[in-house]
């Protein structure tokens, strides 16, 4: 007996249509899933890059803060010497003024 592959009933046509629809739906579902996975991968990479940028920015800010605290400490140490330096400078100026007066007096007495 030879079988012919024809649609004998409307059920045969419906089964072929449902099978084709399932295959097409599966293809599009796999295609959409691939794109979702690729978007998640890119989002993960972007998140890692942002985290790396923030950590490097934090390191730079920490270094800048250390620099500022070092400068502040040096300025505080220097300001403790300023009154001593000012007193030394004023005494030096008065000493130089006295020497000039002595030279001027000596010139006046010689004439």
FENPEJO-V315086 format. One record per helix or strand of 2 or more residues. SS is the DSSP state (2 for helix, 1 for strand). FROM is the first residue (numbers start at 1). LEN is the number of residues. Records with the same first field share a line. If there is no record, write none. Layout:
SS = FROM-LEN / FROM-LEN
This chain:
2 = 10-101
